[in-house]
Amino acid sequence: MTRLDGRVERGNRTRRSVLARTVEIASVEGLEALSVGRLATELGLSKSGVFALFGSKEELQLATVREAGRIFAERVVRVAEEQPAGVGRVWRLCEAWLEYSRGRVFPGGCFFYEVIAEFDARSGPVHEAVARAQRDWTAYVERTVAGARDAGELREDTDVPQLAFELVALMETANGIAVLRAEETAYRRARVGIAARLRAAAVAPGKIPEADGENK
C-alpha cells in the first residue's frame, strides 16, 4: 500500500509539473503547440510517462484548460470575493483581472484570450471547454454586477448584462494591446474606462476609487 501511494504521489507531482508547463506554452503559442514529445524533452521525462498521464493530445489540452481555470480562480475570483458584495467587489474584480494580465500570471497575458482566438471557430470537446470557460466568466461578472445592484449600490435600472459586457471588453482590450505592444498604457486606460462606467451606474459615484491617470 505504501509503495502504491508513493507511485500515485509521484504521478501527481509529474502531472502538476507537466501542467505548469503546458499553461505557459498555451498562453503564448496556443493549445495546438502542446505535444507529448516536446513536454517530455523539456521536462526530462519519458514520452510514455507523459502519455500515460493524459492518454491523448486532446485530453492534455482539456487538462490544460482546467488547470488554467484553477489558477485564474485563485488569482482573480478569490481575490474579488474578499470584498463584500457591492460596487467595491466589482471594482476589485476588474482590478484583479487587470493585475492578472499585467503581472503575466501566464507569459502570454490572459490564457483564455489566447485560446479563445485559437478555438473560437472550431468544434469539438476543446472548443466546448473553452466556450464554457468564457460563458462561466461572463456569468460571474454579471452576478457580481447584479450583487452590487441588489445591494443598492448600482441604480435599479442598471442593464447588468450590458455593463458586464463593457467591463469585460475593456479588460480584454487592455490585455490584447499590452501583450501585442509590450507596454502598459492600455491598463491605465482600461481602469479609467471601468471607473467611468461604474460611476455612471453607481448610486454613490464617490465610492468608486479614482483610477490612475484620470485627471492627467
C-alpha positions, 0 to 999 in steps of 0.5 A: 500500500505504501509503495502504491501511494508513493507511485500515485504521489509521484504521478501527481507531482509529474502531472502538476509539473507537466501542467505548469508547463503546458499553461505557459506554452498555451498562453503564448503559442496556443493549445495546438503547440502542446505535444507529448514529445516536446513536454517530455524533452523539456521536462526530462521525462519519458514520452510514455510517462507523459502519455500515460498521464493524459492518454491523448493530445486532446485530453492534455489540452482539456487538462490544460484548460482546467488547470488554467481555470484553477489558477485564474480562480485563485488569482482573480475570483478569490481575490474579488470575493474578499470584498463584500458584495457591492460596487467595491467587489466589482471594482476589485474584480476588474482590478484583479483581472487587470493585475492578472494580465499585467503581472503575466500570471501566464507569459502570454497575458490572459490564457483564455484570450489566447485560446479563445482566438485559437478555438473560437471557430472550431468544434469539438470537446476543446472548443466546448471547454473553452466556450464554457470557460468564457460563458462561466466568466461572463456569468460571474461578472454579471452576478457580481454586477447584479450583487452590487445592484441588489445591494443598492449600490448600482441604480435599479435600472442598471442593464447588468448584462450590458455593463458586464459586457463593457467591463469585460471588453475593456479588460480584454482590450487592455490585455490584447494591446499590452501583450501585442505592444509590450507596454502598459498604457492600455491598463491605465486606460482600461481602469479609467474606462471601468471607473467611468462606467461604474460611476455612471451606474453607481448610486454613490459615484464617490465610492468608486476609487479614482483610477490612475491617470484620470485627471492627467 
